[in-house]
Amino acid sequence: MSNQSSVEILTEWDIVAARQLGRNVAKELGFGTVDQARITTAISELARNIYLYAGQGRIEIQRLTENGVKGILIIAADNGPGIPDIRKVMEDGFSTSGGLGAGLPGVKRLMDDFRIETILGEGTDIRATKWLR
Amino acid sequence: MNFRIPILKLRDTLIVSIQWELDDQTAIQFQEDLLNKLHETSARGVVIDLTSVDFIDSFIAKVLGDVISMSSLMGARVVITGIQPAVAITLIELGIRLEDVMTALDLENGLDKLQLELEA
């Protein structure tokens, strides 16, 4: 079963809409307050990255069930410039926006699984999952 | 449409309780409003209570950190109170350190701490 919903990220208000959607889904799935905060924060960071670096894109929230375990998948996709050096952006403390955005390593720590695919000039697709324990 | 966070004055202290989800505009407006209020009232201390805040992302953390530095430039001390366990955990996991920030468990402790600081 995979039930999905998404928010287009065009303005900073859409960042709020995306994290509210994510928090509601996390709550419905039965995540506790700490995991709800992790998921909400991760979505907020990913949505802000789209807004800052790609200009526009989409946050998609999917409900997952795998071997009877429930989870939430956040997909952050954009058709922006792509990331030239993934290794560099995955280093702690690296940010090109002058300190705004704790960056992707933080999001990776907040979630259980984190995958990133990026093609220069075509865009970036980030998938982060949290499983319900 | 622009929502503003109320700022209360109690003797020489400003008290702010953030009880809504902060969007970018509201957060930036709050920064300006707080500094203007400090200027108008000559308050020496500020307590920002986050009891009702259930998550803080890097943007809100930056706005908070900046407003603390800005208040300090104007000669006022800021105490952050009521950070929820979930917020403390996610902030650290995210990699955000609010260093040199005075904090207290709740509003009451925060006011006490501020008073001691201002008397020192």
gemmi code that builds the backbone of each chain (N, CA, C; Angstrom):
import gemmi

chains = {
    "A": [
        ("MET", (0.845, -1.192, 0.000), (0.000, 0.000, 0.000), (0.882, 1.244, 0.000)),
        ("SER", (0.636, 2.088, -0.941), (1.391, 3.331, -0.968), (0.448, 4.467, -1.321)),
        ("ASN", (0.220, 5.302, -0.333), (-0.750, 6.368, -0.459), (0.028, 7.680, -0.488)),
        ("GLN", (-0.160, 8.502, -1.507), (0.705, 9.672, -1.614), (-0.031, 10.996, -1.742)),
        ("SER", (0.651, 12.045, -1.389), (0.123, 13.388, -1.563), (1.307, 14.319, -1.728)),
        ("SER", (1.107, 15.446, -2.364), (2.264, 16.305, -2.620), (1.932, 17.792, -2.576)),
        ("VAL", (2.981, 18.575, -2.417), (2.862, 20.039, -2.396), (3.892, 20.612, -3.370)),
        ("GLU", (3.434, 21.484, -4.257), (4.354, 22.197, -5.147), (5.049, 23.289, -4.346)),
        ("ILE", (6.365, 23.402, -4.477), (7.096, 24.445, -3.754), (7.416, 25.586, -4.724)),
        ("LEU", (6.693, 26.683, -4.535), (6.920, 27.869, -5.379), (7.271, 29.084, -4.528)),
        ("THR", (6.642, 29.188, -3.365), (6.885, 30.332, -2.472), (7.255, 29.806, -1.087)),
        ("GLU", (7.651, 30.721, -0.193), (8.017, 30.271, 1.152), (6.798, 29.754, 1.920)),
        ("TRP", (5.584, 30.171, 1.501), (4.377, 29.646, 2.164), (4.224, 28.154, 1.893)),
        ("ASP", (4.695, 27.717, 0.752), (4.566, 26.298, 0.407), (5.439, 25.425, 1.306)),
        ("ILE", (6.506, 26.030, 1.878), (7.346, 25.286, 2.828), (6.492, 24.923, 4.044)),
        ("VAL", (5.680, 25.890, 4.497), (4.788, 25.656, 5.638), (3.771, 24.569, 5.283)),
        ("ALA", (3.190, 24.676, 4.075), (2.184, 23.697, 3.647), (2.778, 22.293, 3.585)),
        ("ALA", (4.003, 22.180, 3.073), (4.644, 20.866, 2.940), (4.884, 20.236, 4.301)),
        ("ARG", (5.387, 21.036, 5.257), (5.687, 20.418, 6.554), (4.414, 20.100, 7.331)),
        ("GLN", (3.342, 20.906, 7.097), (2.082, 20.587, 7.762), (1.508, 19.271, 7.232)),
        ("LEU", (1.594, 19.093, 5.916), (1.140, 17.844, 5.303), (1.926, 16.667, 5.893)),
        ("GLY", (3.243, 16.819, 5.964), (4.094, 15.747, 6.480), (3.801, 15.426, 7.931)),
        ("ARG", (3.598, 16.481, 8.719), (3.325, 16.255, 10.138), (1.991, 15.517, 10.317)),
        ("ASN", (0.973, 15.919, 9.530), (-0.333, 15.257, 9.635), (-0.234, 13.784, 9.276)),
        ("VAL", (0.491, 13.483, 8.207), (0.643, 12.086, 7.792), (1.412, 11.311, 8.874)),
        ("ALA", (2.481, 11.926, 9.412), (3.283, 11.264, 10.457), (2.419, 10.962, 11.678)),
        ("LYS", (1.562, 11.925, 12.033), (0.665, 11.757, 13.180), (-0.309, 10.613, 12.918)),
        ("GLU", (-0.907, 10.621, 11.727), (-1.870, 9.574, 11.363), (-1.230, 8.192, 11.390)),
        ("LEU", (0.036, 8.123, 10.981), (0.723, 6.826, 10.940), (1.086, 6.342, 12.337)),
        ("GLY", (1.006, 7.230, 13.319), (1.277, 6.831, 14.696), (2.674, 7.159, 15.198)),
        ("PHE", (3.407, 8.019, 14.488), (4.727, 8.428, 14.972), (4.585, 9.249, 16.251)),
        ("GLY", (5.527, 9.080, 17.176), (5.530, 9.843, 18.425), (5.985, 11.273, 18.192)),
        ("THR", (5.950, 12.091, 19.248), (6.226, 13.524, 19.072), (7.654, 13.792, 18.595)),
        ("VAL", (8.629, 12.982, 19.049), (10.012, 13.228, 18.638), (10.180, 12.930, 17.145)),
        ("ASP", (9.629, 11.791, 16.710), (9.720, 11.463, 15.281), (8.908, 12.439, 14.432)),
        ("GLN", (7.768, 12.889, 14.962), (6.994, 13.905, 14.222), (7.841, 15.161, 14.008)),
        ("ALA", (8.578, 15.545, 15.059), (9.431, 16.736, 14.951), (10.558, 16.492, 13.951)),
        ("ARG", (11.140, 15.266, 13.978), (12.216, 14.931, 13.024), (11.706, 15.023, 11.593)),
        ("ILE", (10.532, 14.422, 11.361), (9.975, 14.371, 10.000), (9.609, 15.782, 9.529)),
        ("THR", (8.950, 16.537, 10.406), (8.553, 17.913, 10.055), (9.781, 18.760, 9.734)),
        ("THR", (10.818, 18.614, 10.556), (12.034, 19.408, 10.356), (12.720, 19.010, 9.047)),
        ("ALA", (12.798, 17.699, 8.794), (13.441, 17.224, 7.562), (12.725, 17.789, 6.334)),
        ("ILE", (11.386, 17.762, 6.357), (10.614, 18.283, 5.223), (10.874, 19.778, 5.060)),
        ("SER", (10.899, 20.485, 6.176), (11.116, 21.924, 6.127), (12.469, 22.247, 5.483)),
        ("GLU", (13.510, 21.488, 5.863), (14.849, 21.718, 5.302), (14.879, 21.403, 3.807)),
        ("LEU", (14.263, 20.273, 3.426), (14.286, 19.875, 2.011), (13.489, 20.857, 1.158)),
        ("ALA", (12.330, 21.300, 1.689), (11.494, 22.251, 0.949), (12.229, 23.586, 0.809)),
        ("ARG", (12.950, 23.975, 1.858), (13.676, 25.238, 1.796), (14.833, 25.150, 0.793)),
        ("ASN", (15.492, 23.994, 0.746), (16.553, 23.802, -0.255), (16.004, 24.000, -1.668)),
        ("ILE", (14.816, 23.420, -1.917), (14.200, 23.569, -3.243), (13.952, 25.043, -3.521)),
        ("TYR", (13.343, 25.722, -2.536), (12.998, 27.135, -2.695), (14.259, 27.986, -2.941)),
        ("LEU", (15.320, 27.696, -2.185), (16.536, 28.510, -2.272), (17.375, 28.216, -3.507)),
        ("TYR", (17.520, 26.931, -3.840), (18.505, 26.561, -4.865), (17.898, 26.259, -6.222)),
        ("ALA", (16.664, 25.700, -6.220), (16.075, 25.314, -7.500), (14.992, 26.299, -7.925)),
        ("GLY", (14.491, 27.092, -6.970), (13.428, 28.040, -7.285), (12.061, 27.404, -7.163)),
        ("GLN", (11.909, 26.223, -7.735), (10.648, 25.509, -7.581), (10.852, 24.015, -7.691)),
        ("GLY", (9.879, 23.305, -7.153), (9.970, 21.853, -7.166), (8.778, 21.285, -6.435)),
        ("ARG", (8.949, 20.091, -5.878), (7.793, 19.411, -5.309), (8.222, 18.552, -4.121)),
        ("ILE", (7.400, 18.576, -3.068), (7.586, 17.656, -1.950), (6.442, 16.665, -1.993)),
        ("GLU", (6.797, 15.390, -1.997), (5.777, 14.356, -2.053), (5.893, 13.523, -0.776)),
        ("ILE", (4.756, 13.214, -0.175), (4.756, 12.405, 1.038), (4.052, 11.088, 0.733)),
        ("GLN", (4.734, 9.988, 0.988), (4.109, 8.677, 0.753), (4.052, 7.874, 2.036)),
        ("ARG", (2.938, 7.180, 2.210), (2.821, 6.235, 3.323), (3.328, 4.890, 2.813)),
        ("LEU", (4.223, 4.261, 3.581), (4.794, 2.984, 3.147), (4.385, 1.870, 4.098)),
        ("THR", (4.294, 0.653, 3.551), (4.187, -0.526, 4.403), (5.110, -1.578, 3.817)),
        ("GLU", (6.085, -2.034, 4.631), (7.027, -3.030, 4.136), (7.192, -4.090, 5.206)),
        ("ASN", (6.890, -5.331, 4.871), (6.945, -6.439, 5.835), (6.175, -6.102, 7.109)),
        ("GLY", (5.032, -5.472, 6.913), (4.175, -5.165, 8.064), (4.633, -3.947, 8.864)),
        ("VAL", (5.739, -3.309, 8.446), (6.213, -2.113, 9.157), (5.790, -0.877, 8.375)),
        ("LYS", (5.216, 0.076, 9.116), (4.782, 1.299, 8.450), (5.901, 2.324, 8.417)),
        ("GLY", (5.857, 3.166, 7.408), (6.864, 4.213, 7.311), (6.360, 5.389, 6.506)),
        ("ILE", (7.183, 6.423, 6.504), (6.846, 7.609, 5.718), (8.032, 7.922, 4.813)),
        ("LEU", (7.713, 8.201, 3.555), (8.759, 8.537, 2.583), (8.568, 9.978, 2.135)),
        ("ILE", (9.627, 10.764, 2.243), (9.595, 12.143, 1.750), (10.389, 12.172, 0.453)),
        ("ILE", (9.757, 12.654, -0.601), (10.486, 12.842, -1.858), (10.577, 14.340, -2.122)),
        ("ALA", (11.794, 14.832, -2.313), (11.989, 16.238, -2.652), (12.584, 16.270, -4.045)),
        ("ALA", (11.804, 16.731, -5.019), (12.263, 16.678, -6.406), (12.210, 18.063, -7.041)),
        ("ASP", (13.237, 18.371, -7.790), (13.221, 19.649, -8.516), (13.942, 19.496, -9.850)),
        ("ASN", (13.699, 20.452, -10.743), (14.404, 20.488, -12.026), (15.411, 21.626, -12.034)),
        ("GLY", (16.033, 21.839, -10.890), (16.984, 22.944, -10.722), (18.345, 22.615, -11.308)),
        ("PRO", (19.361, 23.352, -10.873), (20.696, 23.225, -11.470), (21.429, 21.922, -11.110)),
        ("GLY", (20.905, 21.168, -10.124), (21.630, 19.974, -9.697), (22.755, 20.349, -8.754)),
        ("ILE", (23.361, 19.336, -8.134), (24.417, 19.603, -7.159), (25.751, 19.152, -7.754)),
        ("PRO", (26.693, 20.086, -7.946), (27.960, 19.738, -8.603), (28.794, 18.725, -7.814)),
        ("ASP", (28.865, 18.872, -6.511), (29.728, 17.996, -5.725), (28.967, 17.444, -4.522)),
        ("ILE", (28.366, 16.265, -4.699), (27.527, 15.702, -3.642), (28.316, 15.451, -2.376)),
        ("ARG", (29.570, 14.967, -2.553), (30.371, 14.660, -1.364), (30.534, 15.890, -0.486)),
        ("LYS", (30.707, 17.034, -1.166), (30.916, 18.276, -0.442), (29.650, 18.697, 0.321)),
        ("VAL", (28.478, 18.603, -0.328), (27.260, 19.016, 0.368), (26.892, 18.047, 1.491)),
        ("MET", (27.426, 16.824, 1.423), (27.142, 15.876, 2.493), (28.122, 16.020, 3.658)),
        ("GLU", (29.060, 16.974, 3.534), (29.964, 17.246, 4.658), (29.254, 18.165, 5.631)),
        ("ASP", (29.427, 17.885, 6.917), (28.808, 18.753, 7.915), (29.388, 20.149, 7.827)),
        ("GLY", (28.522, 21.119, 7.958), (28.989, 22.496, 8.006), (29.126, 23.150, 6.647)),
        ("PHE", (28.854, 22.386, 5.574), (28.946, 22.991, 4.260), (27.589, 23.527, 3.831)),
        ("SER", (27.541, 24.809, 3.541), (26.312, 25.391, 3.028), (26.684, 26.532, 2.106)),
        ("THR", (26.026, 26.599, 0.946), (26.374, 27.671, 0.005), (25.489, 28.893, 0.203)),
        ("SER", (24.530, 28.789, 1.137), (23.573, 29.892, 1.268), (23.871, 30.769, 2.474)),
        ("GLY", (25.139, 30.785, 2.905), (25.517, 31.675, 3.987), (24.929, 31.297, 5.325)),
        ("GLY", (25.001, 30.025, 5.652), (24.586, 29.600, 6.989), (23.119, 29.250, 7.085)),
        ("LEU", (22.362, 29.582, 6.046), (20.941, 29.257, 6.097), (20.756, 27.823, 5.642)),
        ("GLY", (20.104, 27.033, 6.467), (19.937, 25.635, 6.102), (21.063, 24.832, 6.707)),
        ("ALA", (20.724, 23.900, 7.591), (21.752, 23.094, 8.232), (22.263, 22.077, 7.239)),
        ("GLY", (21.554, 21.956, 6.125), (22.055, 21.117, 5.063), (21.609, 19.677, 5.128)),
        ("LEU", (22.061, 18.951, 4.122), (21.605, 17.585, 3.939), (22.115, 16.598, 4.993)),
        ("PRO", (23.345, 16.761, 5.534), (23.779, 15.807, 6.565), (22.822, 15.791, 7.754)),
        ("GLY", (22.291, 16.964, 8.096), (21.323, 17.062, 9.201), (20.062, 16.284, 8.887)),
        ("VAL", (19.573, 16.438, 7.665), (18.353, 15.727, 7.259), (18.613, 14.222, 7.300)),
        ("LYS", (19.793, 13.814, 6.846), (20.154, 12.400, 6.844), (20.126, 11.833, 8.266)),
        ("ARG", (20.647, 12.612, 9.218), (20.647, 12.145, 10.614), (19.244, 12.035, 11.199)),
        ("LEU", (18.337, 12.919, 10.736), (16.981, 12.917, 11.283), (16.165, 11.730, 10.789)),
        ("MET", (16.542, 11.186, 9.611), (15.745, 10.136, 8.989), (16.496, 8.796, 9.058)),
        ("ASP", (15.799, 7.672, 8.715), (16.443, 6.354, 8.776), (17.204, 6.050, 7.487)),
        ("ASP", (16.641, 6.505, 6.390), (17.245, 6.181, 5.104), (17.264, 7.442, 4.252)),
        ("PHE", (18.344, 7.669, 3.530), (18.483, 8.908, 2.775), (19.184, 8.622, 1.459)),
        ("ARG", (18.525, 8.946, 0.358), (19.130, 8.749, -0.961), (19.051, 10.022, -1.766)),
        ("ILE", (20.097, 10.280, -2.508), (20.090, 11.486, -3.321), (20.578, 11.167, -4.728)),
        ("GLU", (19.837, 11.672, -5.700), (20.273, 11.546, -7.090), (20.230, 12.924, -7.692)),
        ("THR", (21.313, 13.302, -8.356), (21.328, 14.636, -8.932), (22.064, 14.607, -10.262)),
        ("ILE", (21.527, 15.356, -11.206), (22.177, 15.463, -12.516), (22.329, 16.946, -12.819)),
        ("LEU", (23.561, 17.349, -13.112), (23.831, 18.761, -13.379), (22.968, 19.273, -14.525)),
        ("GLY", (22.300, 20.382, -14.270), (21.462, 20.984, -15.305), (20.089, 20.347, -15.437)),
        ("GLU", (19.868, 19.245, -14.723), (18.563, 18.576, -14.869), (17.749, 18.568, -13.593)),
        ("GLY", (18.438, 18.452, -12.451), (17.679, 18.496, -11.212), (18.154, 17.507, -10.171)),
        ("THR", (17.423, 17.503, -9.054), (17.802, 16.691, -7.915), (16.582, 15.948, -7.398)),
        ("ASP", (16.804, 14.723, -6.961), (15.729, 13.911, -6.393), (16.253, 13.321, -5.085)),
        ("ILE", (15.638, 13.717, -3.977), (16.070, 13.232, -2.667), (14.932, 12.415, -2.057)),
        ("ARG", (15.265, 11.248, -1.548), (14.265, 10.397, -0.909), (14.726, 10.051, 0.491)),
        ("ALA", (13.898, 10.397, 1.477), (14.248, 10.133, 2.877), (13.091, 9.397, 3.538)),
        ("THR", (13.438, 8.326, 4.239), (12.407, 7.472, 4.843), (12.572, 7.406, 6.355)),
        ("LYS", (11.460, 7.343, 7.050), (11.468, 7.078, 8.498), (10.505, 5.915, 8.738)),
        ("TRP", (10.999, 4.908, 9.476), (10.151, 3.747, 9.772), (9.573, 3.868, 11.179)),
        ("LEU", (8.349, 3.373, 11.312), (7.672, 3.396, 12.605), (8.118, 2.182, 13.414)),
        ("ARG", (8.692, 2.439, 14.579), (9.180, 1.325, 15.390), (8.204, 0.974, 16.491)),
    ],
    "B": [
        ("MET", (-3.053, 40.302, 6.578), (-2.691, 38.881, 6.560), (-1.434, 38.675, 7.392)),
        ("ASN", (-0.666, 39.793, 7.543), (0.571, 39.656, 8.290), (0.309, 39.481, 9.780)),
        ("PHE", (0.577, 38.287, 10.283), (0.342, 37.998, 11.685), (1.533, 38.471, 12.510)),
        ("ARG", (1.250, 39.051, 13.678), (2.355, 39.522, 14.519), (2.311, 38.877, 15.891)),
        ("ILE", (3.484, 38.512, 16.353), (3.599, 37.873, 17.658), (3.537, 38.946, 18.742)),
        ("PRO", (2.610, 38.822, 19.706), (2.493, 39.839, 20.756), (3.734, 39.867, 21.658)),
        ("ILE", (4.160, 41.067, 22.019), (5.308, 41.236, 22.911), (4.836, 42.008, 24.140)),
        ("LEU", (4.911, 41.377, 25.299), (4.427, 42.015, 26.528), (5.595, 42.598, 27.303)),
        ("LYS", (5.314, 43.694, 28.047), (6.359, 44.280, 28.872), (5.981, 44.088, 30.336)),
        ("LEU", (6.918, 43.571, 31.123), (6.707, 43.419, 32.555), (7.927, 44.040, 33.239)),
        ("ARG", (7.737, 45.173, 33.893), (8.844, 45.965, 34.456), (9.936, 46.175, 33.402)),
        ("ASP", (11.169, 45.686, 33.646), (12.209, 45.967, 32.644), (12.455, 44.788, 31.709)),
        ("THR", (11.432, 43.915, 31.609), (11.597, 42.710, 30.782), (10.495, 42.600, 29.729)),
        ("LEU", (10.871, 42.163, 28.545), (9.872, 41.864, 27.519), (9.623, 40.359, 27.525)),
        ("ILE", (8.348, 39.982, 27.404), (8.000, 38.564, 27.420), (7.278, 38.203, 26.124)),
        ("VAL", (7.795, 37.156, 25.506), (7.210, 36.702, 24.250), (6.920, 35.222, 24.369)),
        ("SER", (5.705, 34.825, 24.025), (5.383, 33.412, 23.998), (4.988, 33.063, 22.574)),
        ("ILE", (5.761, 32.189, 21.971), (5.476, 31.822, 20.580), (4.550, 30.607, 20.581)),
        ("GLN", (3.331, 30.827, 20.102), (2.316, 29.771, 20.232), (1.770, 29.313, 18.896)),
        ("TRP", (2.423, 29.732, 17.815), (1.925, 29.380, 16.501), (3.078, 28.862, 15.674)),
        ("GLU", (2.742, 28.139, 14.636), (3.780, 27.705, 13.719), (4.341, 28.943, 13.020)),
        ("LEU", (5.653, 29.095, 13.092), (6.289, 30.286, 12.532), (6.573, 30.116, 11.049)),
        ("ASP", (5.969, 30.976, 10.245), (6.398, 31.012, 8.852), (7.505, 32.055, 8.739)),
        ("ASP", (8.148, 32.109, 7.596), (9.318, 32.986, 7.424), (8.985, 34.450, 7.704)),
        ("GLN", (7.866, 34.919, 7.127), (7.503, 36.331, 7.261), (7.250, 36.700, 8.713)),
        ("THR", (6.496, 35.844, 9.412), (6.178, 36.111, 10.814), (7.454, 36.157, 11.649)),
        ("ALA", (8.379, 35.251, 11.356), (9.632, 35.190, 12.104), (10.447, 36.468, 11.901)),
        ("ILE", (10.503, 36.941, 10.665), (11.299, 38.145, 10.362), (10.626, 39.392, 10.938)),
        ("GLN", (9.283, 39.401, 10.863), (8.523, 40.517, 11.441), (8.766, 40.571, 12.951)),
        ("PHE", (8.797, 39.385, 13.570), (9.026, 39.305, 15.013), (10.385, 39.901, 15.383)),
        ("GLN", (11.397, 39.588, 14.577), (12.741, 40.105, 14.805), (12.700, 41.644, 14.880)),
        ("GLU", (12.065, 42.238, 13.880), (11.972, 43.698, 13.823), (11.158, 44.261, 14.973)),
        ("ASP", (10.004, 43.628, 15.229), (9.107, 44.113, 16.287), (9.803, 44.080, 17.645)),
        ("LEU", (10.545, 43.007, 17.896), (11.200, 42.869, 19.202), (12.261, 43.960, 19.387)),
        ("LEU", (13.054, 44.201, 18.346), (14.103, 45.221, 18.445), (13.498, 46.616, 18.606)),
        ("ASN", (12.404, 46.885, 17.878), (11.729, 48.179, 18.027), (11.181, 48.349, 19.431)),
        ("LYS", (10.610, 47.249, 19.968), (10.038, 47.305, 21.308), (11.143, 47.537, 22.349)),
        ("LEU", (12.293, 46.909, 22.148), (13.428, 47.130, 23.048), (13.817, 48.608, 23.037)),
        ("HIS", (13.842, 49.170, 21.852), (14.216, 50.566, 21.680), (13.210, 51.490, 22.362)),
        ("GLU", (11.915, 51.213, 22.163), (10.843, 52.049, 22.735), (10.819, 51.995, 24.251)),
        ("THR", (10.999, 50.772, 24.791), (10.740, 50.578, 26.220), (12.009, 50.618, 27.064)),
        ("SER", (13.180, 50.594, 26.441), (14.447, 50.483, 27.159), (14.473, 49.259, 28.078)),
        ("ALA", (13.775, 48.207, 27.705), (13.823, 46.972, 28.498), (15.242, 46.423, 28.451)),
        ("ARG", (15.638, 45.730, 29.523), (17.009, 45.212, 29.581), (17.076, 43.712, 29.374)),
        ("GLY", (15.903, 43.089, 29.471), (15.894, 41.642, 29.301), (14.714, 41.186, 28.453)),
        ("VAL", (14.877, 40.009, 27.841), (13.807, 39.438, 27.026), (13.701, 37.953, 27.354)),
        ("VAL", (12.468, 37.470, 27.544), (12.262, 36.031, 27.654), (11.437, 35.588, 26.463)),
        ("ILE", (11.970, 34.629, 25.724), (11.217, 34.067, 24.596), (10.837, 32.647, 24.979)),
        ("ASP", (9.530, 32.417, 25.173), (9.071, 31.103, 25.614), (8.628, 30.256, 24.423)),
        ("LEU", (9.209, 29.058, 24.335), (8.942, 28.178, 23.187), (8.156, 26.928, 23.575)),
        ("THR", (7.464, 26.998, 24.738), (6.736, 25.825, 25.235), (5.795, 25.227, 24.194)),
        ("SER", (5.141, 26.085, 23.407), (4.148, 25.576, 22.450), (4.722, 25.302, 21.066)),
        ("VAL", (6.051, 25.412, 20.944), (6.654, 25.196, 19.627), (7.051, 23.730, 19.496)),
        ("ASP", (6.545, 23.031, 18.476), (6.823, 21.593, 18.412), (7.914, 21.205, 17.414)),
        ("PHE", (8.445, 22.161, 16.690), (9.630, 21.861, 15.891), (10.322, 23.181, 15.552)),
        ("ILE", (11.637, 23.117, 15.374), (12.398, 24.299, 14.951), (13.318, 23.865, 13.828)),
        ("ASP", (13.192, 24.488, 12.678), (14.107, 24.141, 11.584), (15.268, 25.131, 11.577)),
        ("SER", (16.180, 24.966, 10.613), (17.390, 25.796, 10.642), (17.063, 27.272, 10.420)),
        ("PHE", (15.994, 27.539, 9.688), (15.634, 28.939, 9.440), (15.167, 29.623, 10.726)),
        ("ILE", (14.246, 28.965, 11.436), (13.743, 29.556, 12.683), (14.881, 29.663, 13.698)),
        ("ALA", (15.760, 28.651, 13.723), (16.907, 28.695, 14.632), (17.799, 29.882, 14.306)),
        ("LYS", (17.981, 30.152, 13.020), (18.828, 31.277, 12.615), (18.189, 32.600, 13.024)),
        ("VAL", (16.879, 32.718, 12.803), (16.175, 33.944, 13.192), (16.290, 34.153, 14.705)),
        ("LEU", (16.111, 33.079, 15.470), (16.218, 33.184, 16.932), (17.632, 33.577, 17.352)),
        ("GLY", (18.615, 32.892, 16.770), (20.015, 33.189, 17.089), (20.361, 34.638, 16.744)),
        ("ASP", (19.876, 35.088, 15.584), (20.154, 36.464, 15.153), (19.510, 37.475, 16.095)),
        ("VAL", (18.256, 37.206, 16.495), (17.548, 38.185, 17.333), (18.225, 38.277, 18.706)),
        ("ILE", (18.828, 37.167, 19.138), (19.559, 37.190, 20.412), (20.813, 38.063, 20.268)),
        ("SER", (21.553, 37.888, 19.163), (22.750, 38.710, 18.919), (22.385, 40.180, 18.742)),
        ("MET", (21.298, 40.437, 18.041), (20.870, 41.820, 17.800), (20.455, 42.489, 19.106)),
        ("SER", (19.723, 41.746, 19.947), (19.295, 42.293, 21.242), (20.512, 42.603, 22.097)),
        ("SER", (21.504, 41.710, 22.008), (22.717, 41.898, 22.776), (23.452, 43.168, 22.330)),
        ("LEU", (23.434, 43.437, 21.021), (24.031, 44.679, 20.510), (23.346, 45.901, 21.104)),
        ("MET", (22.043, 45.738, 21.398), (21.281, 46.859, 21.955), (21.338, 46.880, 23.475)),
        ("GLY", (22.113, 45.961, 24.053), (22.312, 45.984, 25.502), (21.312, 45.176, 26.298)),
        ("ALA", (20.561, 44.301, 25.631), (19.579, 43.495, 26.362), (19.983, 42.025, 26.364)),
        ("ARG", (19.635, 41.309, 27.425), (19.910, 39.880, 27.504), (18.653, 39.098, 27.155)),
        ("VAL", (18.831, 37.993, 26.474), (17.684, 37.169, 26.079), (17.792, 35.791, 26.719)),
        ("VAL", (16.690, 35.297, 27.258), (16.627, 33.913, 27.731), (15.583, 33.177, 26.906)),
        ("ILE", (15.941, 31.993, 26.445), (15.001, 31.129, 25.725), (14.477, 30.105, 26.726)),
        ("THR", (13.172, 29.956, 26.813), (12.627, 29.010, 27.794), (11.689, 27.996, 27.135)),
        ("GLY", (11.518, 26.873, 27.824), (10.483, 25.906, 27.459), (10.742, 25.071, 26.224)),
        ("ILE", (12.015, 24.927, 25.827), (12.294, 24.083, 24.651), (11.855, 22.644, 24.947)),
        ("GLN", (10.987, 22.107, 24.115), (10.443, 20.762, 24.293), (11.511, 19.701, 23.999)),
        ("PRO", (11.393, 18.514, 24.637), (12.378, 17.449, 24.374), (12.535, 17.152, 22.874)),
        ("ALA", (11.417, 17.064, 22.157), (11.490, 16.740, 20.725), (12.247, 17.823, 19.960)),
        ("VAL", (12.096, 19.060, 20.387), (12.772, 20.169, 19.706), (14.278, 20.130, 19.999)),
        ("ALA", (14.625, 19.855, 21.269), (16.040, 19.768, 21.643), (16.724, 18.650, 20.862)),
        ("ILE", (16.058, 17.503, 20.772), (16.638, 16.345, 20.067), (16.844, 16.663, 18.583)),
        ("THR", (15.806, 17.205, 17.929), (15.938, 17.444, 16.484), (16.942, 18.543, 16.178)),
        ("LEU", (17.016, 19.567, 17.026), (17.990, 20.642, 16.779), (19.413, 20.100, 16.782)),
        ("ILE", (19.723, 19.256, 17.768), (21.084, 18.711, 17.870), (21.361, 17.739, 16.724)),
        ("GLU", (20.381, 16.872, 16.416), (20.569, 15.928, 15.301), (20.761, 16.672, 13.977)),
        ("LEU", (20.047, 17.770, 13.843), (20.141, 18.569, 12.623), (21.514, 19.232, 12.522)),
        ("GLY", (22.182, 19.371, 13.675), (23.525, 19.956, 13.675), (23.530, 21.418, 14.064)),
        ("ILE", (22.450, 21.868, 14.704), (22.373, 23.270, 15.092), (22.735, 23.427, 16.563)),
        ("ARG", (23.711, 24.278, 16.804), (24.112, 24.561, 18.178), (23.749, 25.996, 18.479)),
        ("LEU", (22.872, 26.206, 19.443), (22.588, 27.582, 19.865), (23.569, 27.884, 20.989)),
        ("GLU", (24.789, 28.250, 20.579), (25.819, 28.450, 21.597), (25.706, 29.809, 22.258)),
        ("ASP", (26.178, 29.883, 23.494), (26.141, 31.123, 24.269), (24.730, 31.679, 24.405)),
        ("VAL", (23.743, 30.807, 24.355), (22.370, 31.261, 24.537), (21.924, 30.857, 25.932)),
        ("MET", (21.376, 31.835, 26.665), (20.857, 31.525, 27.998), (19.537, 30.798, 27.832)),
        ("THR", (19.398, 29.665, 28.517), (18.139, 28.932, 28.413), (17.645, 28.573, 29.803)),
        ("ALA", (16.373, 28.278, 29.926), (15.807, 27.812, 31.179), (14.642, 26.887, 30.870)),
        ("LEU", (14.330, 26.036, 31.857), (13.305, 25.016, 31.658), (11.939, 25.625, 31.358)),
        ("ASP", (11.583, 26.658, 32.119), (10.274, 27.275, 31.886), (10.345, 28.784, 32.122)),
        ("LEU", (9.230, 29.441, 31.892), (9.149, 30.894, 31.971), (9.592, 31.417, 33.335)),
        ("GLU", (9.126, 30.736, 34.396), (9.428, 31.172, 35.752), (10.942, 31.140, 36.018)),
        ("ASN", (11.567, 29.998, 35.669), (13.016, 29.874, 35.819), (13.755, 30.883, 34.951)),
        ("GLY", (13.193, 31.136, 33.783), (13.810, 32.070, 32.853), (13.835, 33.478, 33.426)),
        ("LEU", (12.710, 33.888, 34.009), (12.624, 35.220, 34.613), (13.607, 35.346, 35.776)),
        ("ASP", (13.707, 34.283, 36.595), (14.654, 34.279, 37.719), (16.092, 34.423, 37.216)),
        ("LYS", (16.414, 33.648, 36.189), (17.767, 33.643, 35.637), (18.121, 35.027, 35.090)),
        ("LEU", (17.153, 35.603, 34.397), (17.353, 36.924, 33.807), (17.580, 37.966, 34.890)),
        ("GLN", (16.785, 37.869, 35.957), (16.887, 38.820, 37.058), (18.277, 38.770, 37.687)),
        ("LEU", (18.758, 37.545, 37.917), (20.103, 37.361, 38.480), (21.152, 37.969, 37.563)),
        ("GLU", (20.982, 37.716, 36.278), (21.918, 38.201, 35.268), (21.948, 39.727, 35.233)),
        ("LEU", (20.768, 40.334, 35.318), (20.668, 41.794, 35.224), (21.182, 42.473, 36.486)),
        ("GLU", (21.074, 41.754, 37.626), (21.560, 42.332, 38.880), (23.075, 42.204, 38.996)),
        ("ALA", (23.617, 41.211, 38.297), (25.062, 40.936, 38.429), (25.916, 42.092, 37.913)),
    ],
}
model = gemmi.Model(1)
for chain_id, residues in chains.items():
    chain = gemmi.Chain(chain_id)
    for i, (resn, *xyz) in enumerate(residues, 1):
        res = gemmi.Residue()
        res.name, res.seqid = resn, gemmi.SeqId(i, " ")
        for name, pos in zip(("N", "CA", "C"), xyz):
            atom = gemmi.Atom()
            atom.name, atom.element = name, gemmi.Element(name[0])
            atom.pos, atom.b_iso = gemmi.Position(*pos), 0.0
            res.add_atom(atom)
        chain.add_residue(res)
    model.add_chain(chain)
structure = gemmi.Structure()
structure.add_model(model)
structure.setup_entities()
